[in-house]
Amino acid sequence: MIKNNFYTIKSTLELKFKTSKLCDISYNSFLPEFNIVKSKRSTIAMKKEEYSLIFQIDSNDITAFRASINEIISFGKVIDNTLKIVENS
């Protein structure tokens, strides 16, 4: 990552699930999205634990960091809404 600022931002975001099955479904849904490199200013790494998805964000600037957080939250909201629809069916 090219560092043009006086600082970088590193953060971890964890999504916890009620069951390991929901975690697996979410992981498999997120995976194709995060295999695509979208920015040279920020990277997102994802790992799965039994009940959690953990995202490691490394950004060169605050704007790139915010975009990465928004991407995770937006995709998480899609999964959340989908799980609600499936649960209510």
C-alpha positions as CSV (number, residue, x, y, z in Angstrom):
1,M,0.0,0.0,0.0
2,I,1.4,3.4,-0.9
3,K,1.5,5.8,2.1
4,N,0.9,9.4,1.1
5,N,-0.2,10.6,4.5
6,F,1.5,11.0,7.9
7,Y,-0.6,8.1,9.2
8,T,-2.5,5.0,8.3
9,I,-5.6,3.5,9.8
10,K,-5.9,-0.1,10.9
11,S,-9.2,-1.4,12.3
12,T,-11.0,-4.6,13.1
13,L,-14.7,-5.1,12.7
14,E,-16.4,-8.2,14.0
15,L,-19.9,-9.4,13.1
16,K,-21.2,-12.0,15.5
17,F,-23.9,-14.5,14.6
18,K,-26.4,-16.6,16.7
19,T,-25.4,-19.8,15.0
20,S,-22.4,-21.1,13.1
21,K,-24.7,-21.9,10.2
22,L,-25.7,-18.3,9.8
23,C,-22.0,-17.3,10.0
24,D,-21.2,-19.8,7.3
25,I,-24.0,-18.5,5.0
26,S,-22.8,-14.9,5.6
27,Y,-19.2,-15.8,5.0
28,N,-20.0,-17.5,1.7
29,S,-22.1,-14.5,0.7
30,F,-19.4,-12.0,1.5
31,L,-16.5,-14.0,0.0
32,P,-17.1,-13.2,-3.7
33,E,-17.5,-9.5,-2.9
34,F,-14.1,-9.3,-1.1
35,N,-12.2,-11.3,-3.7
36,I,-12.4,-8.2,-5.9
37,V,-9.7,-5.5,-5.4
38,K,-11.5,-2.2,-5.4
39,S,-9.0,0.3,-4.0
40,K,-5.3,0.8,-3.8
41,R,-5.8,3.1,-0.8
42,S,-7.6,0.5,1.4
43,T,-7.6,-3.2,1.8
44,I,-10.1,-5.5,3.6
45,A,-9.2,-9.0,4.8
46,M,-11.9,-11.3,6.1
47,K,-11.6,-14.4,8.3
48,K,-14.2,-16.7,9.7
49,E,-14.4,-18.1,13.2
50,E,-17.2,-20.4,14.4
51,Y,-19.7,-17.6,15.2
52,S,-18.0,-14.5,13.8
53,L,-16.7,-12.8,10.7
54,I,-13.7,-10.6,11.4
55,F,-12.7,-7.9,8.9
56,Q,-9.3,-6.3,9.1
57,I,-9.2,-2.9,7.4
58,D,-5.9,-1.1,6.4
59,S,-6.4,2.3,4.9
60,N,-4.1,5.1,3.8
61,D,-6.6,7.9,4.6
62,I,-9.9,8.6,6.4
63,T,-11.9,8.7,3.2
64,A,-10.8,5.3,2.1
65,F,-11.4,3.9,5.6
66,R,-14.9,5.3,5.6
67,A,-15.6,3.7,2.2
68,S,-14.4,0.3,3.5
69,I,-16.5,0.5,6.6
70,N,-19.5,1.5,4.5
71,E,-18.9,-1.4,2.1
72,I,-18.9,-3.9,5.0
73,I,-22.0,-2.4,6.7
74,S,-23.9,-2.1,3.4
75,F,-23.3,-5.7,2.4
76,G,-24.0,-6.8,6.0
77,K,-27.4,-5.1,5.9
78,V,-28.2,-7.0,2.7
79,I,-27.4,-10.3,4.4
80,D,-29.4,-9.2,7.5
81,N,-32.5,-8.4,5.4
82,T,-32.2,-11.6,3.5
83,L,-32.0,-13.7,6.7
84,K,-35.1,-11.9,8.0
85,I,-37.0,-12.8,4.9
86,V,-35.9,-16.4,5.1
87,E,-36.7,-16.6,8.8
88,N,-40.2,-15.2,8.2
89,S,-41.0,-17.6,5.3
